[in-house]
């Protein structure tokens, strides 16, 4: 464990620092997943994953549950429209214990954050919220010209001061070549094994929906459990209604009793009160 002070001047232990991660580039494959609650963060920690990432507003809960994991706080694209909004959100997340911040904004926003010595993760390749510019949700780097434009975007983010990049749904060989040439720590989400980090959303890993995106693989089947929960919920509610209507609930075991003598005294008092 590495010893650090966080942005709120608290002594902390971390599995990695930003410096460690950059030093490890190209030397070891790391794993990353999302965590937006204490339970998700604790699960990622207990499973031995290396890095976690989640919405900035969840930083405190995630940090409490996984105090030593390197955590990247995502600043939502539509939620913080101005530079002031972004900077305030970034400072708040770092104060709450984040180790870096993520933004899907352009190089000007990355540069603003980097000037404050905040480790910044940018987003290149398929950025789903900006997919209209690419003709929809599709892999990026399918042609040599597009791959070269993507490479230039990597260089632009380097120049802006980013330290890492979420590289989403980039053609695998293009990703591998770019990762070897960029200084950015590359987190491959659906971009093959050529990145420094293999990243997958926790809900995809755990199979929390009926179908996963093409780039994802479900390693569990929580969806089946969720469906069973809904079956059990409805069965329990129906049984409750039936028990009430039949008089089976509540029974003596589920009600509070009063001694006979005390009850008689209560009735006498009611009679005497005339009410």
Short mmCIF file of the C-alpha atoms (twelve columns), coordinates in Angstrom:
data_MODEL
# 
_entry.id   MODEL 
# 
loop_
_atom_site.group_PDB 
_atom_site.id 
_atom_site.type_symbol 
_atom_site.label_atom_id 
_atom_site.label_alt_id 
_atom_site.label_comp_id 
_atom_site.label_asym_id 
_atom_site.label_seq_id 
_atom_site.Cartn_x 
_atom_site.Cartn_y 
_atom_site.Cartn_z 
_atom_site.pdbx_PDB_model_num 
ATOM 1   C CA . UNK A 1   0.000   0.000   0.000   1 
ATOM 2   C CA . UNK A 2   1.129   3.503   -0.813  1 
ATOM 3   C CA . UNK A 3   0.806   6.288   1.737   1 
ATOM 4   C CA . UNK A 4   -0.761  9.535   0.552   1 
ATOM 5   C CA . UNK A 5   -2.555  12.617  1.742   1 
ATOM 6   C CA . UNK A 6   -5.833  13.213  -0.059  1 
ATOM 7   C CA . UNK A 7   -7.117  16.616  -1.105  1 
ATOM 8   C CA . UNK A 8   -8.748  17.073  2.292   1 
ATOM 9   C CA . UNK A 9   -5.331  16.609  3.945   1 
ATOM 10  C CA . UNK A 10  -6.247  13.205  5.360   1 
ATOM 11  C CA . UNK A 11  -3.647  10.477  5.588   1 
ATOM 12  C CA . UNK A 12  -4.713  7.554   3.401   1 
ATOM 13  C CA . UNK A 13  -3.498  4.246   2.006   1 
ATOM 14  C CA . UNK A 14  -3.950  3.389   -1.673  1 
ATOM 15  C CA . UNK A 15  -3.254  0.317   -3.756  1 
ATOM 16  C CA . UNK A 16  -1.936  2.596   -6.511  1 
ATOM 17  C CA . UNK A 17  -1.140  6.237   -7.046  1 
ATOM 18  C CA . UNK A 18  -1.342  8.091   -10.359 1 
ATOM 19  C CA . UNK A 19  2.447   7.934   -10.480 1 
ATOM 20  C CA . UNK A 20  2.412   4.164   -9.969  1 
ATOM 21  C CA . UNK A 21  -0.077  3.663   -12.776 1 
ATOM 22  C CA . UNK A 22  1.942   5.683   -15.262 1 
ATOM 23  C CA . UNK A 23  5.092   3.817   -14.260 1 
ATOM 24  C CA . UNK A 24  3.298   0.490   -14.846 1 
ATOM 25  C CA . UNK A 25  2.141   1.423   -18.363 1 
ATOM 26  C CA . UNK A 26  2.852   -1.410  -20.767 1 
ATOM 27  C CA . UNK A 27  4.238   -3.634  -18.020 1 
ATOM 28  C CA . UNK A 28  1.167   -5.184  -16.417 1 
ATOM 29  C CA . UNK A 29  -2.503  -5.548  -17.347 1 
ATOM 30  C CA . UNK A 30  -4.860  -4.001  -14.811 1 
ATOM 31  C CA . UNK A 31  -8.598  -4.452  -14.259 1 
ATOM 32  C CA . UNK A 32  -11.196 -1.755  -13.769 1 
ATOM 33  C CA . UNK A 33  -14.933 -1.707  -13.150 1 
ATOM 34  C CA . UNK A 34  -17.655 0.695   -12.084 1 
ATOM 35  C CA . UNK A 35  -18.782 1.243   -8.505  1 
ATOM 36  C CA . UNK A 36  -21.615 3.601   -7.609  1 
ATOM 37  C CA . UNK A 37  -22.565 2.304   -4.193  1 
ATOM 38  C CA . UNK A 38  -20.911 0.958   -1.129  1 
ATOM 39  C CA . UNK A 39  -21.924 -2.607  -1.954  1 
ATOM 40  C CA . UNK A 40  -20.531 -2.380  -5.505  1 
ATOM 41  C CA . UNK A 41  -17.289 -0.852  -4.250  1 
ATOM 42  C CA . UNK A 42  -16.867 -3.491  -1.538  1 
ATOM 43  C CA . UNK A 43  -17.542 -6.266  -4.048  1 
ATOM 44  C CA . UNK A 44  -14.891 -4.924  -6.437  1 
ATOM 45  C CA . UNK A 45  -12.414 -4.679  -3.569  1 
ATOM 46  C CA . UNK A 46  -13.134 -8.172  -2.279  1 
ATOM 47  C CA . UNK A 47  -12.831 -9.620  -5.802  1 
ATOM 48  C CA . UNK A 48  -9.330  -8.155  -6.063  1 
ATOM 49  C CA . UNK A 49  -9.909  -5.712  -8.922  1 
ATOM 50  C CA . UNK A 50  -7.367  -2.950  -9.319  1 
ATOM 51  C CA . UNK A 51  -9.333  0.199   -10.114 1 
ATOM 52  C CA . UNK A 52  -12.875 1.500   -9.768  1 
ATOM 53  C CA . UNK A 53  -14.766 4.351   -11.371 1 
ATOM 54  C CA . UNK A 54  -18.146 5.872   -10.564 1 
ATOM 55  C CA . UNK A 55  -20.275 8.993   -10.593 1 
ATOM 56  C CA . UNK A 56  -18.711 11.903  -8.735  1 
ATOM 57  C CA . UNK A 57  -21.727 12.319  -6.436  1 
ATOM 58  C CA . UNK A 58  -21.139 8.796   -5.119  1 
ATOM 59  C CA . UNK A 59  -17.510 9.394   -4.138  1 
ATOM 60  C CA . UNK A 60  -18.014 9.474   -0.381  1 
ATOM 61  C CA . UNK A 61  -20.018 6.221   -0.296  1 
ATOM 62  C CA . UNK A 62  -17.564 4.437   -2.571  1 
ATOM 63  C CA . UNK A 63  -14.558 5.670   -0.646  1 
ATOM 64  C CA . UNK A 64  -16.048 4.539   2.669   1 
ATOM 65  C CA . UNK A 65  -16.610 1.010   1.336   1 
ATOM 66  C CA . UNK A 66  -13.321 0.667   -0.553  1 
ATOM 67  C CA . UNK A 67  -10.923 3.025   1.222   1 
ATOM 68  C CA . UNK A 68  -7.742  1.815   -0.456  1 
ATOM 69  C CA . UNK A 69  -8.791  1.396   -4.100  1 
ATOM 70  C CA . UNK A 70  -7.802  3.955   -6.730  1 
ATOM 71  C CA . UNK A 71  -11.102 5.643   -7.564  1 
ATOM 72  C CA . UNK A 72  -11.926 7.822   -10.557 1 
ATOM 73  C CA . UNK A 73  -14.892 10.161  -10.105 1 
ATOM 74  C CA . UNK A 74  -16.891 10.752  -13.295 1 
ATOM 75  C CA . UNK A 75  -18.189 14.282  -13.854 1 
ATOM 76  C CA . UNK A 76  -21.401 13.820  -15.837 1 
ATOM 77  C CA . UNK A 77  -21.447 15.433  -19.252 1 
ATOM 78  C CA . UNK A 78  -24.862 17.190  -19.087 1 
ATOM 79  C CA . UNK A 79  -24.863 17.893  -15.364 1 
ATOM 80  C CA . UNK A 80  -21.985 20.377  -15.182 1 
ATOM 81  C CA . UNK A 81  -22.211 22.567  -18.287 1 
ATOM 82  C CA . UNK A 82  -19.879 25.454  -17.456 1 
ATOM 83  C CA . UNK A 83  -16.175 25.383  -16.704 1 
ATOM 84  C CA . UNK A 84  -16.954 26.666  -13.218 1 
ATOM 85  C CA . UNK A 85  -19.424 23.811  -12.683 1 
ATOM 86  C CA . UNK A 86  -16.861 21.233  -13.797 1 
ATOM 87  C CA . UNK A 87  -14.099 22.666  -11.632 1 
ATOM 88  C CA . UNK A 88  -16.312 22.812  -8.555  1 
ATOM 89  C CA . UNK A 89  -17.472 19.205  -9.109  1 
ATOM 90  C CA . UNK A 90  -13.888 18.056  -9.558  1 
ATOM 91  C CA . UNK A 91  -12.703 19.773  -6.376  1 
ATOM 92  C CA . UNK A 92  -15.657 18.359  -4.426  1 
ATOM 93  C CA . UNK A 93  -14.911 14.834  -5.637  1 
ATOM 94  C CA . UNK A 94  -11.211 15.129  -4.824  1 
ATOM 95  C CA . UNK A 95  -12.073 16.499  -1.387  1 
ATOM 96  C CA . UNK A 96  -14.370 13.494  -0.828  1 
ATOM 97  C CA . UNK A 97  -11.501 11.111  -1.597  1 
ATOM 98  C CA . UNK A 98  -11.328 10.595  -5.364  1 
ATOM 99  C CA . UNK A 99  -7.903  9.908   -6.849  1 
ATOM 100 C CA . UNK A 100 -8.706  11.219  -10.323 1 
ATOM 101 C CA . UNK A 101 -11.622 12.639  -12.252 1 
ATOM 102 C CA . UNK A 102 -13.146 11.612  -15.560 1 
ATOM 103 C CA . UNK A 103 -14.624 13.921  -18.156 1 
ATOM 104 C CA . UNK A 104 -16.023 13.317  -21.625 1 
ATOM 105 C CA . UNK A 105 -15.459 16.981  -22.462 1 
ATOM 106 C CA . UNK A 106 -12.862 18.311  -24.863 1 
ATOM 107 C CA . UNK A 107 -9.173  19.198  -24.443 1 
ATOM 108 C CA . UNK A 108 -9.990  22.679  -23.093 1 
ATOM 109 C CA . UNK A 109 -11.753 21.147  -20.065 1 
ATOM 110 C CA . UNK A 110 -9.000  18.571  -19.580 1 
ATOM 111 C CA . UNK A 111 -6.416  21.359  -19.655 1 
ATOM 112 C CA . UNK A 112 -8.349  23.394  -17.095 1 
ATOM 113 C CA . UNK A 113 -8.438  20.460  -14.669 1 
ATOM 114 C CA . UNK A 114 -4.852  19.418  -15.336 1 
ATOM 115 C CA . UNK A 115 -3.647  22.933  -14.515 1 
ATOM 116 C CA . UNK A 116 -4.926  22.280  -10.985 1 
ATOM 117 C CA . UNK A 117 -2.804  19.094  -10.777 1 
ATOM 118 C CA . UNK A 118 -5.909  16.910  -10.866 1 
ATOM 119 C CA . UNK A 119 -5.225  13.555  -12.543 1 
ATOM 120 C CA . UNK A 120 -7.679  13.608  -15.448 1 
ATOM 121 C CA . UNK A 121 -9.136  10.679  -17.389 1 
ATOM 122 C CA . UNK A 122 -10.517 11.689  -20.778 1 
ATOM 123 C CA . UNK A 123 -12.744 9.676   -23.128 1 
ATOM 124 C CA . UNK A 124 -11.913 8.805   -26.743 1 
ATOM 125 C CA . UNK A 125 -13.194 6.372   -29.336 1 
ATOM 126 C CA . UNK A 126 -16.909 5.773   -29.053 1 
ATOM 127 C CA . UNK A 127 -18.292 8.371   -26.669 1 
ATOM 128 C CA . UNK A 128 -21.931 7.230   -26.558 1 
ATOM 129 C CA . UNK A 129 -23.363 10.643  -25.685 1 
ATOM 130 C CA . UNK A 130 -21.604 12.104  -28.710 1 
ATOM 131 C CA . UNK A 131 -22.367 9.192   -31.023 1 
ATOM 132 C CA . UNK A 132 -24.417 11.316  -33.412 1 
ATOM 133 C CA . UNK A 133 -21.133 12.658  -34.831 1 
ATOM 134 C CA . UNK A 134 -20.081 9.105   -35.720 1 
ATOM 135 C CA . UNK A 135 -23.350 8.082   -37.342 1 
ATOM 136 C CA . UNK A 136 -24.507 6.190   -34.258 1 
ATOM 137 C CA . UNK A 137 -23.155 3.576   -31.903 1 
ATOM 138 C CA . UNK A 138 -20.330 1.852   -33.756 1 
ATOM 139 C CA . UNK A 139 -16.687 0.917   -33.494 1 
ATOM 140 C CA . UNK A 140 -14.166 3.695   -34.085 1 
ATOM 141 C CA . UNK A 141 -11.051 3.307   -36.236 1 
ATOM 142 C CA . UNK A 142 -12.559 1.201   -39.008 1 
ATOM 143 C CA . UNK A 143 -10.649 3.110   -41.720 1 
ATOM 144 C CA . UNK A 144 -7.063  4.333   -41.844 1 
ATOM 145 C CA . UNK A 145 -8.213  7.957   -42.007 1 
ATOM 146 C CA . UNK A 146 -10.459 7.567   -38.983 1 
ATOM 147 C CA . UNK A 147 -7.713  5.751   -37.084 1 
ATOM 148 C CA . UNK A 148 -5.306  8.613   -37.821 1 
ATOM 149 C CA . UNK A 149 -7.831  11.189  -36.645 1 
ATOM 150 C CA . UNK A 150 -8.262  9.157   -33.483 1 
ATOM 151 C CA . UNK A 151 -4.497  9.077   -32.975 1 
ATOM 152 C CA . UNK A 152 -4.453  12.868  -33.282 1 
ATOM 153 C CA . UNK A 153 -7.164  13.075  -30.625 1 
ATOM 154 C CA . UNK A 154 -4.963  11.036  -28.308 1 
ATOM 155 C CA . UNK A 155 -2.101  13.450  -28.916 1 
ATOM 156 C CA . UNK A 156 -4.386  16.421  -28.291 1 
ATOM 157 C CA . UNK A 157 -5.447  14.975  -24.943 1 
ATOM 158 C CA . UNK A 158 -1.814  14.305  -24.041 1 
ATOM 159 C CA . UNK A 159 -0.992  17.925  -24.816 1 
ATOM 160 C CA . UNK A 160 -3.962  19.069  -22.718 1 
ATOM 161 C CA . UNK A 161 -2.546  17.234  -19.707 1 
ATOM 162 C CA . UNK A 162 -4.699  14.093  -19.374 1 
ATOM 163 C CA . UNK A 163 -3.027  11.215  -17.596 1 
ATOM 164 C CA . UNK A 164 -5.398  8.432   -18.678 1 
ATOM 165 C CA . UNK A 165 -8.131  7.727   -21.199 1 
ATOM 166 C CA . UNK A 166 -11.252 5.606   -21.368 1 
ATOM 167 C CA . UNK A 167 -10.785 4.111   -24.832 1 
ATOM 168 C CA . UNK A 168 -14.181 2.777   -25.855 1 
ATOM 169 C CA . UNK A 169 -14.987 0.415   -28.736 1 
ATOM 170 C CA . UNK A 170 -11.878 1.150   -30.781 1 
ATOM 171 C CA . UNK A 171 -10.788 -1.478  -33.323 1 
ATOM 172 C CA . UNK A 172 -8.473  -3.804  -31.438 1 
ATOM 173 C CA . UNK A 173 -5.319  -3.487  -33.557 1 
ATOM 174 C CA . UNK A 174 -5.716  0.277   -33.745 1 
ATOM 175 C CA . UNK A 175 -6.045  0.381   -29.960 1 
ATOM 176 C CA . UNK A 176 -2.941  -1.744  -29.478 1 
ATOM 177 C CA . UNK A 177 -0.819  0.453   -31.750 1 
ATOM 178 C CA . UNK A 178 -2.048  3.689   -30.214 1 
ATOM 179 C CA . UNK A 179 -1.545  2.385   -26.671 1 
ATOM 180 C CA . UNK A 180 2.097   1.593   -27.451 1 
ATOM 181 C CA . UNK A 181 2.661   5.129   -28.725 1 
ATOM 182 C CA . UNK A 182 0.657   7.315   -26.343 1 
ATOM 183 C CA . UNK A 183 1.796   8.447   -22.931 1 
ATOM 184 C CA . UNK A 184 -1.783  8.124   -21.697 1 
ATOM 185 C CA . UNK A 185 -2.714  5.187   -19.523 1 
ATOM 186 C CA . UNK A 186 -5.275  3.447   -21.733 1 
ATOM 187 C CA . UNK A 187 -8.372  1.841   -20.242 1 
ATOM 188 C CA . UNK A 188 -9.859  -0.461  -22.870 1 
ATOM 189 C CA . UNK A 189 -13.633 -0.692  -22.793 1 
ATOM 190 C CA . UNK A 190 -14.534 -2.978  -25.674 1 
ATOM 191 C CA . UNK A 191 -11.258 -2.148  -27.437 1 
ATOM 192 C CA . UNK A 192 -9.471  -5.462  -27.102 1 
ATOM 193 C CA . UNK A 193 -6.501  -6.458  -24.989 1 
ATOM 194 C CA . UNK A 194 -4.090  -3.834  -26.278 1 
ATOM 195 C CA . UNK A 195 -4.805  -1.266  -23.576 1 
ATOM 196 C CA . UNK A 196 -3.061  -0.945  -20.236 1 
ATOM 197 C CA . UNK A 197 -6.332  -1.640  -18.409 1 
ATOM 198 C CA . UNK A 198 -9.249  -3.893  -19.279 1 
ATOM 199 C CA . UNK A 199 -12.413 -2.094  -18.182 1 
ATOM 200 C CA . UNK A 200 -15.984 -3.349  -18.025 1 
ATOM 201 C CA . UNK A 201 -19.070 -1.986  -16.301 1 
ATOM 202 C CA . UNK A 202 -20.014 -3.922  -13.185 1 
ATOM 203 C CA . UNK A 203 -23.613 -4.395  -14.329 1 
ATOM 204 C CA . UNK A 204 -22.305 -6.067  -17.502 1 
ATOM 205 C CA . UNK A 205 -19.846 -8.265  -15.614 1 
ATOM 206 C CA . UNK A 206 -22.552 -9.408  -13.215 1 
ATOM 207 C CA . UNK A 207 -25.248 -9.901  -15.859 1 
ATOM 208 C CA . UNK A 208 -27.737 -7.449  -14.429 1 
ATOM 209 C CA . UNK A 209 -29.724 -7.015  -17.673 1 
ATOM 210 C CA . UNK A 210 -31.176 -9.514  -20.162 1 
ATOM 211 C CA . UNK A 211 -28.585 -8.740  -22.825 1 
ATOM 212 C CA . UNK A 212 -25.095 -7.251  -22.746 1 
ATOM 213 C CA . UNK A 213 -23.518 -4.943  -25.332 1 
ATOM 214 C CA . UNK A 214 -21.512 -6.731  -28.019 1 
ATOM 215 C CA . UNK A 215 -18.214 -5.769  -26.400 1 
ATOM 216 C CA . UNK A 216 -19.216 -7.064  -22.959 1 
ATOM 217 C CA . UNK A 217 -19.458 -10.497 -21.402 1 
ATOM 218 C CA . UNK A 218 -21.633 -11.495 -18.461 1 
ATOM 219 C CA . UNK A 219 -19.714 -13.499 -15.870 1 
ATOM 220 C CA . UNK A 220 -22.761 -13.808 -13.619 1 
ATOM 221 C CA . UNK A 221 -26.563 -13.816 -13.878 1 
ATOM 222 C CA . UNK A 222 -27.941 -11.309 -11.416 1 
ATOM 223 C CA . UNK A 223 -30.788 -10.621 -13.841 1 
ATOM 224 C CA . UNK A 224 -32.257 -14.056 -13.130 1 
ATOM 225 C CA . UNK A 225 -32.068 -13.323 -9.408  1 
ATOM 226 C CA . UNK A 226 -33.744 -9.937  -9.886  1 
ATOM 227 C CA . UNK A 227 -36.553 -11.617 -11.837 1 
ATOM 228 C CA . UNK A 228 -36.947 -14.183 -9.071  1 
ATOM 229 C CA . UNK A 229 -37.087 -11.359 -6.517  1 
ATOM 230 C CA . UNK A 230 -40.004 -9.811  -8.414  1 
ATOM 231 C CA . UNK A 231 -41.801 -13.174 -8.507  1 
ATOM 232 C CA . UNK A 232 -41.269 -13.591 -4.771  1 
ATOM 233 C CA . UNK A 233 -42.349 -9.982  -4.093  1 
ATOM 234 C CA . UNK A 234 -45.704 -10.463 -5.829  1 
ATOM 235 C CA . UNK A 235 -46.247 -13.844 -4.224  1 
ATOM 236 C CA . UNK A 236 -45.594 -12.382 -0.767  1 
ATOM 237 C CA . UNK A 237 -47.957 -9.454  -1.325  1 
ATOM 238 C CA . UNK A 238 -50.717 -11.759 -2.569  1 
ATOM 239 C CA . UNK A 239 -50.230 -14.059 0.432   1 
ATOM 240 C CA . UNK A 240 -50.426 -11.070 2.783   1 
ATOM 241 C CA . UNK A 241 -53.722 -9.943  1.277   1 
ATOM 242 C CA . UNK A 242 -55.167 -13.440 1.500   1 
ATOM 243 C CA . UNK A 243 -54.075 -13.814 5.137   1 
ATOM 244 C CA . UNK A 244 -55.687 -10.512 6.108   1 
ATOM 245 C CA . UNK A 245 -58.930 -11.375 4.371   1 
ATOM 246 C CA . UNK A 246 -59.083 -14.830 5.986   1 
ATOM 247 C CA . UNK A 247 -58.228 -13.510 9.435   1 
ATOM 248 C CA . UNK A 248 -54.999 -15.484 9.617   1 
ATOM 249 C CA . UNK A 249 -52.960 -12.296 9.990   1 
ATOM 250 C CA . UNK A 250 -52.266 -10.824 12.410  1 
ATOM 251 C CA . UNK A 251 -52.325 -13.741 14.824  1 
ATOM 252 C CA . UNK A 252 -51.767 -13.683 18.586  1 
ATOM 253 C CA . UNK A 253 -48.048 -14.141 17.979  1 
ATOM 254 C CA . UNK A 254 -47.943 -10.856 16.066  1 
ATOM 255 C CA . UNK A 255 -50.000 -8.691  18.420  1 
ATOM 256 C CA . UNK A 256 -49.374 -7.197  21.844  1 
ATOM 257 C CA . UNK A 257 -51.566 -8.425  24.712  1 
ATOM 258 C CA . UNK A 258 -52.798 -6.811  27.927  1 
ATOM 259 C CA . UNK A 259 -53.406 -8.743  31.145  1 
ATOM 260 C CA . UNK A 260 -57.056 -9.570  31.824  1 
ATOM 261 C CA . UNK A 261 -57.115 -7.630  35.099  1 
ATOM 262 C CA . UNK A 262 -55.629 -4.551  33.494  1 
ATOM 263 C CA . UNK A 263 -58.074 -4.780  30.624  1 
ATOM 264 C CA . UNK A 264 -61.004 -5.063  33.057  1 
ATOM 265 C CA . UNK A 265 -59.707 -1.992  34.846  1 
ATOM 266 C CA . UNK A 266 -59.536 -0.156  31.520  1 
ATOM 267 C CA . UNK A 267 -63.132 -1.110  30.704  1 
ATOM 268 C CA . UNK A 268 -64.353 -0.002  34.163  1 
ATOM 269 C CA . UNK A 269 -62.612 3.319   33.689  1 
ATOM 270 C CA . UNK A 270 -64.289 3.772   30.313  1 
ATOM 271 C CA . UNK A 271 -67.701 3.032   31.847  1 
ATOM 272 C CA . UNK A 272 -67.165 5.513   34.646  1 
ATOM 273 C CA . UNK A 273 -66.013 8.212   32.236  1 
ATOM 274 C CA . UNK A 274 -69.374 8.018   30.514  1 
ATOM 275 C CA . UNK A 275 -67.846 7.984   27.108  1 
# 
